[in-house]
Amino acid sequence: MKFQSFIAWGIALGCFFLVSFGIAQEAEQMRLSGQVTDAATRSPLKGADIYLVRSQVGTISDADGYFSLILKAIQENDTLVVGFVGYREYRVALKEFKNRSRIELQPVSIELPDSVLVRGERIDLVQQEIPHARDVVDFQTIEIRGSSEISDLFKTIPSVRVEGNDLTGRRVQIRGSNAGEVNVYVDGILINSLGEENAADLSVIPTENIEKMEVLKGANLTLLGSGAFGGVVNVTTQKSLERSLLLKTKQGSFNTQYYIAEVNFPISRRLVVNYFGQYSGIEPGIEYFPGEFSDSTKTENQTVESGKQNHNLALNYYTGRGEWSARFYGYLLDYEKLSADNQPLQNFRKNYLLSGAYTGNLLGVNNMDMRLNYLLGDDETRRDRVREGGSDRFVNAFESRRMNARLTKKFDFGIANEVQLLGEYFHDEVETDVRQTLGGEDYSIYNALLYENRFSAAGVAAFSNQFQNRSDITWKTHFGMRDDYVVTGDNYLAPTVGIQVEVEKTRWSFSPYLNYGKNIKFQTLLENARNALSEVSGADTVLVRLKPEESNAGEIGVGVTYDPASEALRDVDFKLAVFRNVVFNKLVWIPGFGVQQFEQSQIGRNVTKGLEGSIALNKVARDWDFIAAATLLDIEYPSLYPFKPESMFSLQTLYSGDWGGYFSATFFYEGRSTAVILNEFTQEISSFLLEPFFDIDLSLGYRFRVGRVRLNLQAAGYNILDNSGFQYYLLKKQYFQVSLAAKI
């Protein structure tokens, strides 16, 4: 694929960027809009009162909860107030309100202090980042799609895909990155350290428990994106303040069974307990164990059995000044199958996350966010070889432990200038043990106990100005800096800069942006150990370290929203971005003949260039949404970044009617990509092309009530055409399911 087309698009975007400053000389009116919903049920609230205190203007929300206020100018220190009978009044400083965002009103029965309701907006690190491309998947979309496979939720997001299986994990890639170059957060906890390759396994996150999933793209995310050359996935789990009980079951292909329970229980007017549990079992007959060579003739293995458990427990205590929270997350995997020569293979995985946090005002200091996290990952793989008179066993055990403390503070200067500061401490431990039992005798092949301490400090300063005193055009400049310090004495600076222009008109908004910067990715403890020693015991950070990988990346993009003021169409959203990322010191790992031997070289350098875009027609005829997305990628060395399609396209239709019925149809296409497979038995690396393919997902459901019980019945099919042709990944195989949920 020729990159000249990317350059042409970049020039067009640059011209579009400059033209924005030549808009009519007469300042037009500005539009403030959003949606009002019930925090517990997420249903839109019709007739809610919305007004600005100082400007003394107001309106009410429509049948879908949407509102729009026309303003001639923004009053300094104005306050947005939203009220509805039976709900707690919502108040927020106008400068803190993100235009076109959703406002969730809490029922008065919980009687929580007003100040608690607006804290989350003030300390949202996503909103404080360098300008970047961002996509959001909300609870309503997740419910309509209906999939228990989290990878299905990414099919319609430009430049994003998920690959893997139960053993390798569901691993996300953004803009052609490898999975270890994407940071994944769950309720503020970075979960990458649970995996051996520092790649987050999305299996830790059950889809039924997701409230919102944000995808932040690009390498220049100062606050959340340390080492994330592709971007960040930020997941917020559900947290209801209403007493409720949810029971759900799903039954599907591959003898799949899901059993789900969720309990929300307010113990008092300030203390709320939430529990979510899920058990799933599947017999994925087409999955492969790591190391088995891809064989196009091998399609079934009926001996595969996989069982998973997810447990999430949250306690939230609300005060008049903020929120205290404690969370526990658990993920358990039990995987068994027979190898190609009918020998037992097993994998046992246990992931645990503990988190304590405070958000709000503390000791007279406003806008504080303090978090203490502990993560434990335990992964053991067993290979048995049954022989006459006994059996031999090969075991590969990996355990990771991380303690992470984070403090963030936001400072406001004037009406629109702000500085977000972040400080973090990481203590990482890794223990790996490779051993085997032969003829009843135990042998240690490789053993390592490693640890490391690292400190990070980051900040983003944002300065906002009106263009030529035009209240409808705002120019915002962002400066970011991150400093990572390792206790060996090494420290690394990563500066970033971004500019965004926001043009707000009566019927449309226009927001071009650009960013450029540097990012640093540290090699994992195991990679550093393998570089120095073939057998390690009690090693720490005094080892000779590999150089960190570096990224120099730039991006230019634009977002446009048009409101036709018509009952037939609520609005149109358009996004376009061109990006380029150069990675230096890329670690190339070449396995030797034997577990003890490793050859590593930091000779890798790669340039990834790309173009992505999407357009969404929202609330067509009040009930329909239509979304189209496209991605083009040009990766210089596919051997460094395998399994990355050169192009991706998707079309999605969503319908949700007032009568309770809903429907979803998704068409997606993945272009040609290069596969690189290691045969663990022969130590041979093979490379071959994966042909393009397309497929379709469909879901159909009906929501209704029986007395006080809300029921949701759904039937769905994924990868219906079964066109993938590459059988290593279950994620792309044909799958059907039915589900029934009951909530009281």
HELIX and SHEET records of a PDB file:
HELIX    1   1 GLN A    4  VAL A   19  1                                  16    
HELIX    2   2 SER A   20  GLY A   22  5                                   3    
HELIX    3   3 LEU A   94  GLU A   96  5                                   3    
HELIX    4   4 VAL A  108  ILE A  110  5                                   3    
HELIX    5   5 ASP A  114  VAL A  118  5                                   5    
HELIX    6   6 ARG A  119  ARG A  122  1                                   4    
HELIX    7   7 LEU A  125  GLN A  128  1                                   4    
HELIX    8   8 PHE A  139  ARG A  145  1                                   7    
HELIX    9   9 ILE A  150  PHE A  154  5                                   5    
HELIX   10  10 ALA A  179  GLU A  181  5                                   3    
HELIX   11  11 ASN A  192  LEU A  194  5                                   3    
HELIX   12  12 LEU A  202  VAL A  204  5                                   3    
HELIX   13  13 THR A  207  ASN A  209  5                                   3    
HELIX   14  14 LEU A  525  ALA A  532  1                                   8    
HELIX   15  15 LEU A  730  LYS A  732  5                                   3    
SHEET    1   A 3 TYR A  66  LEU A  71  0                                        
SHEET    2   A 3 MET A  30  ASP A  38 -1                                        
SHEET    3   A 3 SER A 101  LEU A 105  1                                        
SHEET    1   B 4 VAL A  57  ILE A  60  0                                        
SHEET    2   B 4 ASP A  49  LEU A  52 -1                                        
SHEET    3   B 4 THR A  79  GLY A  83 -1                                        
SHEET    4   B 4 TYR A  90  ALA A  93 -1                                        
SHEET    1   C 5 ALA A 133  ASP A 138  0                                        
SHEET    2   C 5 ILE A 210  LYS A 217 -1                                        
SHEET    3   C 5 GLY A 231  THR A 237 -1                                        
SHEET    4   C 5 VAL A 182  VAL A 186  1                                        
SHEET    5   C 5 ILE A 189  LEU A 190 -1                                        
SHEET    1   D 2 VAL A 160  GLU A 163  0                                        
SHEET    2   D 2 ARG A 171  ILE A 174 -1                                        
SHEET    1   E23 SER A 244  GLY A 252  0                                        
SHEET    2   E23 THR A 256  PRO A 266 -1                                        
SHEET    3   E23 LEU A 271  ILE A 282 -1                                        
SHEET    4   E23 GLU A 305  TYR A 318 -1                                        
SHEET    5   E23 GLY A 322  LEU A 338 -1                                        
SHEET    6   E23 PRO A 344  LEU A 362 -1                                        
SHEET    7   E23 VAL A 365  ARG A 387 -1                                        
SHEET    8   E23 GLY A 390  PHE A 413 -1                                        
SHEET    9   E23 ASN A 417  LEU A 438 -1                                        
SHEET   10   E23 GLU A 441  PHE A 467 -1                                        
SHEET   11   E23 ARG A 470  VAL A 486 -1                                        
SHEET   12   E23 ASN A 491  GLU A 504 -1                                        
SHEET   13   E23 TRP A 508  LYS A 521 -1                                        
SHEET   14   E23 GLU A 549  TYR A 562 -1                                        
SHEET   15   E23 ASP A 571  PRO A 591 -1                                        
SHEET   16   E23 PHE A 598  VAL A 620 -1                                        
SHEET   17   E23 TRP A 624  ILE A 635 -1                                        
SHEET   18   E23 SER A 647  SER A 656 -1                                        
SHEET   19   E23 GLY A 661  GLU A 670 -1                                        
SHEET   20   E23 PHE A 693  VAL A 706 -1                                        
SHEET   21   E23 VAL A 709  TYR A 718 -1                                        
SHEET   22   E23 TYR A 735  LYS A 743 -1                                        
SHEET   23   E23 SER A 244  GLY A 252 -1                                        
SHEET    1   F 2 SER A 673  ASN A 679  0                                        
SHEET    2   F 2 GLU A 684  LEU A 690 -1                                        
END                                                                             
